[in-house]
Amino acid sequence: MIDRRLFLSSLAAAPFARGAATRELKVELLWRSPDGHPNGLESTPEGLWVGEQTTDRAYLLDWKTGKVLKKVDTDSSNTSGIAYGGGFLWMSANGPAVGRNAKPTDAKSGEIIKVNPATGKTVARYPNPDGGGLHGMLYHDGSLWMTCFKWKAIAQVDAKTFKVIHKIPVAYDRSHGLGWDPPGLWVVFSNDYVIQKLDAQSGKVLDEIKLTKGKDPDPHGMDIHNGYMYYCDAGIAPGGKSNGSATGGYICRFKI
């Protein structure tokens, strides 16, 4: 079960203000991902892109059935996020591979892998701006937004120059999936089972959803589509071990 806390404008003067209103939402299990370890989601009109953590493939799935529409092998490693935009796939390589043999192309720390979606060929590689690991990422209007653990922030980066445009602070550790929802963006905090909507300019908390550990799927990648929040349970905990989740490998959603 999920408790959703709606942030009242009168209480939102501080960046991490808490509101009091609550309502319950139901998580709906949809499908298991093609390779069983989904760790990044990106919504597009054509379908749902899924980044697989162990095979480092990107899959485009049909919105209604979960059927594979496209499969792309990439040079990512320990894939922990995915974005699509500007004609490219963008893979969050969160360091060395997990669950497969190492390759010379594996990242040593957080890197963004720019991929040709037709061929899977790497077009460019960029380090995470703060030099640390990398989880969630999204593409919007020529910018990439990404998690930056060392800065404890979400950074907006120009997708052409890769210069940092803007940063907003976050309240919790291990920020993960990101979803665009003007005037803000949603951020999953996997350790705390919290999903917050932050104002894209100030970082002010606009809304919050609280998941229940042990009942709801373990939250990793996330995105928004047609009034639903989609998120996935990678089945993997920090360090590459199983998270013991009964819903590991599944993609789910709930109405927001």
C-alpha positions as CSV (number, residue, x, y, z in Angstrom):
1,M,0.0,0.0,0.0
2,I,1.2,3.6,-0.7
3,D,0.7,6.7,1.4
4,R,0.8,9.8,-0.7
5,R,1.5,13.1,1.0
6,L,0.4,16.2,-0.9
7,F,2.5,19.3,-0.1
8,L,0.4,22.3,0.6
9,S,1.6,25.6,-0.9
10,S,1.4,27.3,2.5
11,L,3.8,24.7,3.9
12,A,6.3,24.6,1.0
13,A,8.4,27.6,1.8
14,A,11.3,25.4,3.0
15,P,12.9,23.1,0.4
16,F,11.9,19.9,2.2
17,A,8.7,20.9,3.9
18,R,6.2,18.1,4.8
19,G,2.5,18.2,4.2
20,A,-0.3,16.4,6.0
21,A,-2.8,15.3,3.4
22,T,-2.7,11.6,2.5
23,R,-4.5,9.2,0.2
24,E,-3.9,5.6,-0.7
25,L,-2.9,4.3,-4.1
26,K,-2.6,0.7,-5.5
27,V,0.5,-0.6,-7.2
28,E,-0.3,-2.8,-10.3
29,L,2.2,-5.4,-11.4
30,L,2.5,-5.4,-15.2
31,W,5.2,-7.5,-16.8
32,R,8.6,-9.0,-16.0
33,S,11.3,-7.3,-18.1
34,P,12.9,-9.2,-20.9
35,D,16.2,-9.9,-19.1
36,G,14.9,-9.8,-15.5
37,H,16.8,-6.9,-14.1
38,P,15.2,-3.6,-15.1
39,N,16.9,-0.6,-13.5
40,G,16.0,2.3,-15.8
41,L,12.8,3.4,-17.5
42,E,12.0,6.1,-20.1
43,S,8.6,6.8,-21.5
44,T,8.1,7.7,-25.2
45,P,5.0,7.7,-27.4
46,E,6.3,4.7,-29.2
47,G,6.7,2.6,-26.0
48,L,8.5,2.2,-22.7
49,W,12.3,2.0,-22.9
50,V,13.9,-0.3,-20.3
51,G,17.6,-0.4,-19.3
52,E,18.7,-3.8,-18.1
53,Q,21.3,-3.8,-15.3
54,T,23.1,-7.1,-16.0
55,T,22.9,-7.5,-19.8
56,D,23.2,-3.7,-20.3
57,R,20.7,-3.9,-23.1
58,A,18.0,-1.3,-23.9
59,Y,14.5,-2.6,-24.8
60,L,11.5,-0.8,-26.2
61,L,8.3,-2.4,-24.9
62,D,4.7,-2.0,-26.1
63,W,2.7,0.0,-23.6
64,K,-0.3,-2.4,-23.6
65,T,1.4,-5.8,-23.7
66,G,5.0,-5.4,-22.7
67,K,6.0,-7.0,-25.9
68,V,9.5,-6.3,-27.1
69,L,9.4,-3.8,-30.0
70,K,13.2,-3.2,-30.2
71,K,16.4,-4.6,-28.6
72,V,19.6,-2.6,-28.5
73,D,22.9,-4.0,-27.2
74,T,25.0,-1.2,-25.7
75,D,28.5,-0.6,-24.2
76,S,27.0,0.4,-20.9
77,S,27.8,-1.4,-17.6
78,N,25.9,-1.8,-14.4
79,T,23.1,0.1,-16.2
80,S,21.1,2.0,-13.6
81,G,19.2,4.5,-15.7
82,I,18.1,5.3,-19.3
83,A,16.9,8.3,-21.3
84,Y,15.8,8.8,-24.9
85,G,15.9,12.1,-26.8
86,G,17.6,14.1,-29.5
87,G,17.7,10.9,-31.6
88,F,19.8,9.0,-29.2
89,L,19.6,6.6,-26.3
90,W,21.5,7.7,-23.1
91,M,22.6,4.9,-20.8
92,S,23.6,5.4,-17.1
93,A,26.7,3.3,-16.7
94,N,27.0,3.1,-12.9
95,G,30.6,1.6,-12.9
96,P,31.9,-1.9,-13.5
97,A,29.5,-4.7,-14.7
98,V,27.2,-6.5,-12.3
99,G,26.2,-10.1,-13.1
100,R,28.3,-10.6,-16.2
101,N,32.0,-10.9,-17.2
102,A,33.9,-7.6,-17.4
103,K,34.5,-5.9,-20.8
104,P,37.2,-3.4,-21.8
105,T,34.4,-0.9,-22.4
106,D,33.0,-1.1,-18.9
107,A,32.9,2.2,-16.9
108,K,35.1,2.6,-13.8
109,S,32.7,5.1,-12.3
110,G,29.5,6.9,-13.3
111,E,29.4,7.5,-17.1
112,I,26.7,8.5,-19.6
113,I,26.9,6.4,-22.8
114,K,25.4,8.1,-25.8
115,V,24.1,5.4,-28.1
116,N,22.8,5.2,-31.7
117,P,19.5,3.4,-31.2
118,A,19.5,1.8,-34.6
119,T,22.9,0.1,-34.3
120,G,23.8,0.1,-30.6
121,K,27.1,1.8,-31.5
122,T,28.5,4.2,-28.9
123,V,28.6,7.8,-30.2
124,A,30.2,9.4,-27.1
125,R,30.9,8.9,-23.4
126,Y,30.7,11.5,-20.7
127,P,31.6,11.3,-17.0
128,N,29.0,12.0,-14.4
129,P,29.5,15.8,-13.6
130,D,30.3,15.1,-9.9
131,G,32.6,12.3,-10.6
132,G,30.6,9.7,-8.7
133,G,28.1,6.9,-9.5
134,L,25.1,7.4,-11.6
135,H,21.5,6.2,-11.4
136,G,18.5,8.0,-12.9
137,M,18.5,10.1,-16.0
138,L,15.9,11.8,-18.2
139,Y,15.9,13.8,-21.4
140,H,13.8,17.0,-21.8
141,D,14.0,19.8,-24.3
142,G,17.7,19.4,-25.1
143,S,18.8,18.8,-21.6
144,L,19.7,15.7,-19.6
145,W,18.8,15.6,-16.0
146,M,20.8,13.2,-13.8
147,T,21.4,12.0,-10.3
148,C,24.7,13.2,-8.7
149,F,25.4,11.4,-5.4
150,K,28.5,13.4,-4.4
151,W,26.7,16.7,-4.8
152,K,23.5,15.3,-3.3
153,A,21.7,16.9,-6.2
154,I,20.0,16.5,-9.5
155,A,22.0,18.2,-12.3
156,Q,20.6,19.6,-15.6
157,V,23.2,19.2,-18.3
158,D,23.2,20.5,-21.9
159,A,23.0,17.4,-24.1
160,K,25.3,18.9,-26.7
161,T,28.1,20.6,-24.7
162,F,27.6,18.5,-21.5
163,K,28.1,21.6,-19.4
164,V,26.1,21.8,-16.2
165,I,23.2,24.3,-16.5
166,H,21.5,24.0,-13.1
167,K,21.5,21.9,-10.0
168,I,18.7,21.3,-7.4
169,P,19.3,19.8,-4.0
170,V,17.7,16.5,-2.7
171,A,16.9,15.5,0.8
172,Y,17.7,11.8,0.7
173,D,20.5,9.5,-0.4
174,R,20.5,7.1,-3.4
175,S,18.4,9.1,-5.7
176,H,17.3,6.9,-8.6
177,G,14.6,7.1,-11.3
178,L,13.5,10.5,-12.7
179,G,10.3,11.5,-14.3
180,W,9.4,14.9,-15.9
181,D,6.1,16.5,-14.7
182,P,6.1,20.3,-15.1
183,P,6.7,22.4,-13.2
184,G,8.9,19.8,-11.6
185,L,10.3,16.3,-11.8
186,W,9.8,13.2,-9.7
187,V,12.7,11.6,-8.0
188,V,12.9,8.1,-6.6
189,F,14.9,7.6,-3.4
190,S,15.4,3.9,-3.3
191,N,16.8,3.5,0.2
192,D,13.9,5.4,1.8
193,Y,11.0,4.1,-0.4
194,V,10.1,7.7,-1.0
195,I,9.3,9.4,-4.3
196,Q,9.3,13.2,-4.3
197,K,8.2,15.8,-6.9
198,L,10.7,18.7,-6.8
199,D,10.3,22.1,-8.4
200,A,12.8,22.0,-11.3
201,Q,14.1,25.5,-10.5
202,S,14.2,25.7,-6.7
203,G,14.2,22.1,-5.7
204,K,11.2,22.8,-3.4
205,V,9.2,19.7,-2.6
206,L,5.8,19.9,-4.3
207,D,4.5,16.4,-3.6
208,E,5.6,13.1,-2.0
209,I,4.7,9.4,-2.3
210,K,5.7,7.0,0.4
211,L,6.0,3.3,-0.6
212,T,5.9,0.5,2.0
213,K,9.1,-1.6,2.2
214,G,8.3,-5.3,2.2
215,K,4.9,-4.8,0.5
216,D,5.5,-2.7,-2.6
217,P,8.1,-3.5,-5.3
218,D,11.6,-2.2,-4.6
219,P,11.8,1.2,-6.4
220,H,14.6,1.7,-9.0
221,G,13.9,3.2,-12.5
222,M,10.8,5.3,-12.9
223,D,8.9,7.5,-15.4
224,I,5.5,9.1,-16.0
225,H,3.0,8.2,-18.8
226,N,-0.6,9.2,-19.3
227,G,-1.3,9.9,-15.7
228,Y,0.5,6.8,-14.3
229,M,3.8,6.4,-12.6
230,Y,5.7,3.4,-13.9
231,Y,8.6,2.0,-11.9
232,C,10.7,-1.2,-11.8
233,D,12.2,-3.5,-9.3
234,A,15.7,-4.5,-10.5
235,G,15.9,-7.5,-8.1
236,I,19.4,-6.3,-7.2
237,A,20.6,-4.5,-4.1
238,P,23.7,-2.2,-3.8
239,G,26.8,-4.3,-4.2
240,G,25.3,-6.5,-6.8
241,K,23.5,-9.0,-4.5
242,S,19.9,-10.0,-4.7
243,N,17.5,-7.7,-2.9
244,G,15.3,-10.7,-2.0
245,S,12.2,-9.1,-3.5
246,A,9.4,-11.3,-4.6
247,T,8.7,-8.8,-7.4
248,G,12.3,-8.6,-8.6
249,G,12.4,-8.1,-12.4
250,Y,8.9,-6.6,-12.6
251,I,7.7,-3.3,-14.0
252,C,4.6,-1.9,-12.2
253,R,2.6,1.3,-12.2
254,F,0.1,3.3,-10.2
255,K,-2.2,6.2,-10.9
256,I,-1.0,9.7,-9.8
